[in-house]
Amino acid sequence: MNGFFYSAVSDVLMGPDTATQLGDLAATMGIQRALIVTDPGIIQFALLDGAVANLKANNIELSIYSDVVADPRRTNFGLLNDGYDLTV
């Protein structure tokens, strides 16, 4: 078995409308470019609108990749190596 590095998230923010704080949190970390990876249903039902508005309000350059397939593999995301500071 090959070794690997695993890093767990140290902070989790949960609650109503917490997505609307994404840009504020990203800005405090010095994030300048963000990539949101999602599926078409999330876009269709406007579930990202608050997060997107807050990212834009914090002048964070944003791209959205919404062509996710079920159980995607890393090869499905050619954008991952395109210089983004944050992938959500």
C-alpha positions in Angstrom: 0.0 0.0 0.0 1.3 3.5 -0.9 1.3 6.2 1.8 -0.9 9.2 1.5 -1.6 12.4 3.2 -5.0 13.0 4.8 -6.1 16.4 6.2 -9.4 16.8 8.0 -11.4 20.0 8.1 -10.8 21.7 11.4 -13.8 24.0 11.3 -17.3 23.3 10.0 -19.9 26.1 9.8 -23.5 24.9 9.9 -26.9 26.6 10.1 -29.5 28.5 8.2 -28.0 30.8 5.5 -24.4 30.0 6.4 -23.6 29.8 2.7 -24.1 33.5 2.5 -21.0 33.9 4.7 -18.8 32.0 2.2 -17.3 35.1 0.7 -16.6 36.7 4.1 -14.8 33.6 5.3 -12.9 33.2 2.0 -11.7 36.8 2.1 -10.3 36.4 5.6 -8.2 33.5 4.3 -6.9 35.7 1.4 -8.8 33.8 -1.3 -8.9 35.6 -4.6 -10.3 33.0 -7.0 -12.9 30.4 -6.2 -14.3 27.4 -8.1 -17.6 26.0 -7.1 -18.2 22.4 -8.3 -21.8 21.4 -8.3 -24.6 19.7 -10.3 -27.2 21.3 -12.5 -30.0 20.7 -9.9 -28.3 23.0 -7.4 -28.1 25.7 -10.0 -31.7 25.1 -11.1 -33.1 25.5 -7.6 -31.0 28.7 -6.9 -29.3 27.0 -3.9 -26.0 28.8 -4.5 -27.3 32.3 -5.0 -26.5 33.5 -1.5 -23.0 32.1 -1.6 -22.3 33.5 -5.1 -23.6 37.0 -4.1 -21.4 37.0 -1.0 -18.3 35.9 -2.9 -18.9 38.7 -5.5 -19.5 41.2 -2.7 -16.0 40.3 -1.4 -14.5 40.8 -4.9 -13.6 37.1 -5.2 -13.3 36.0 -8.8 -15.7 33.1 -9.3 -16.2 30.2 -11.7 -18.9 27.6 -11.4 -18.5 24.1 -12.9 -22.0 22.6 -12.9 -21.6 19.5 -15.1 -20.9 17.1 -12.3 -21.9 13.5 -12.9 -22.9 11.1 -10.1 -19.8 9.8 -8.2 -17.4 11.8 -10.3 -13.7 11.0 -10.6 -10.9 13.5 -10.4 -10.5 13.3 -14.2 -14.0 14.9 -14.6 -12.6 18.2 -13.2 -10.1 19.6 -15.7 -10.5 23.0 -13.9 -8.9 21.8 -10.7 -5.4 22.6 -11.9 -6.3 26.0 -13.3 -4.9 28.1 -10.5 -7.9 28.4 -8.2 -7.2 29.1 -4.5 -10.5 27.5 -3.4 -12.7 24.7 -4.7 -16.1 24.2 -3.1 
